[in-house]
Amino acid sequence: MQTWILIGIMAILGSIAAFLMYFINSAMNSDDAERIDEVPQNNFNQ
């Protein structure tokens, strides 16, 4: 009985984690990880 309760709680937590990761991953722009920005010039005289 206690094993099934543990398995049920783990399934609920796993489904919540998968739901959150799906929406966080869809909101992120994965192209930014592949693009490297240019090094800014060190102009401190502006």
Secondary structure, 3 states (H helix, E strand, C coil): CHHHHHHHHHHHHHHHHHHHHHHHHHHCCHHHHCCCCCCCCCCCCC
